[in-house]
C-alpha cells in the first residue's frame, strides 16, 4: 500500500497528490504533523525556532528539506549552527540538489 501526501506541495505544477512508497511514507516527517512525537532532536541554535519545532529542535535523523519562496536566501543562517555541530562531531552533512553551490566562506563561521 502506498501513502498519499494530504495536499500538493507548493510550487508543484500538478494538482495530483504525490504517491509515496510505504517505506518512504513511514520515514517522512512532515512539518505540519505537530501532533506526532519526535524521538530525538537537535537544538537549532535559535530558542524561538526550537519553541515551535516538534520535540524542541530539528529531527535527530533523516532528511530535512527547507522550502522557501526564493531559493538561496541565506538558508544556512537557519541551519548552520546545527550543521557545524554535526560536522564537528564526525557526522555527515549531505546537500541534495542545492539551488546554488554553497558559499564556503559563508559556512566557515558555522564549523
C-alpha positions in Angstrom: 0.0 0.0 0.0 1.2 3.5 -0.8 0.6 6.7 1.1 -0.6 10.0 -0.5 0.5 13.5 0.5 -2.5 15.2 2.0 -2.1 18.1 -0.3 0.1 19.0 -3.2 3.4 20.7 -2.4 3.6 24.4 -3.0 5.2 25.1 -6.3 4.2 21.7 -7.8 2.7 22.0 -11.3 0.4 19.0 -10.7 -2.8 19.0 -8.8 -2.5 15.3 -8.3 -1.2 14.3 -4.8 2.2 12.7 -4.8 2.3 8.9 -4.3 4.9 7.7 -1.8 6.1 4.1 -1.4 5.2 2.7 2.0 8.9 2.6 3.2 9.3 6.3 2.3 6.0 7.4 3.7 6.8 5.8 7.1 10.2 7.6 7.2 9.0 11.1 6.2 8.5 13.6 9.0 6.2 16.4 7.9 6.5 19.8 9.5 2.7 20.0 9.7 2.5 16.8 11.7 3.0 18.6 15.0 0.9 16.0 17.0 3.4 13.2 16.2 6.2 12.6 18.8 9.7 13.1 17.6 12.1 10.6 19.1 15.3 12.6 19.1 16.0 16.2 18.2 19.0 18.6 17.8 18.6 22.1 19.1 18.6 24.5 16.2 20.6 27.2 17.9 17.6 29.5 18.0 15.3 29.4 21.0 12.3 30.9 19.1 12.6 28.3 16.4 13.1 25.4 18.9 9.9 26.5 20.6 7.8 25.8 17.5 9.6 22.7 16.2 8.2 19.3 17.4 10.4 17.9 20.2 12.1 21.3 20.5 14.6 21.1 17.6 15.4 19.6 14.2 14.6 15.9 13.8 17.6 13.9 15.0 17.8 11.6 12.0 16.6 11.5 8.4 16.1 14.2 5.8 15.0 17.8 6.4 14.1 19.9 3.5 13.8 23.7 3.7 11.2 25.1 1.3 11.4 28.8 0.8 9.6 31.2 -1.6 13.0 32.1 -3.1 15.9 29.7 -3.0 19.4 30.9 -1.9 18.2 33.5 0.6 20.6 32.6 3.4 19.1 29.2 4.4 22.5 28.4 6.1 21.9 31.1 8.7 18.9 29.0 9.8 20.5 25.5 9.8 24.2 26.5 10.0 24.6 26.2 13.8 23.4 22.6 13.7 25.3 21.6 10.6 28.5 22.8 12.3 27.9 20.8 15.4 27.1 17.7 13.3 30.3 18.0 11.2 32.4 18.8 14.3 31.1 15.5 15.9 32.1 13.5 12.9 28.6 13.3 11.3 27.9 13.7 7.7 26.1 16.6 6.1 24.8 16.0 2.6 23.3 18.7 0.4 21.0 17.2 -2.3 20.3 19.4 -5.2 21.0 22.8 -3.7 19.7 25.6 -5.9 23.2 27.2 -5.9 26.7 25.9 -4.9 27.3 26.5 -1.2 29.4 29.6 -0.4 32.3 28.0 1.6 33.5 31.3 3.2 29.9 31.8 4.4 29.9 28.4 6.0 33.2 28.7 7.9 31.7 30.5 10.9 29.5 27.5 11.5 32.3 25.0 11.5 
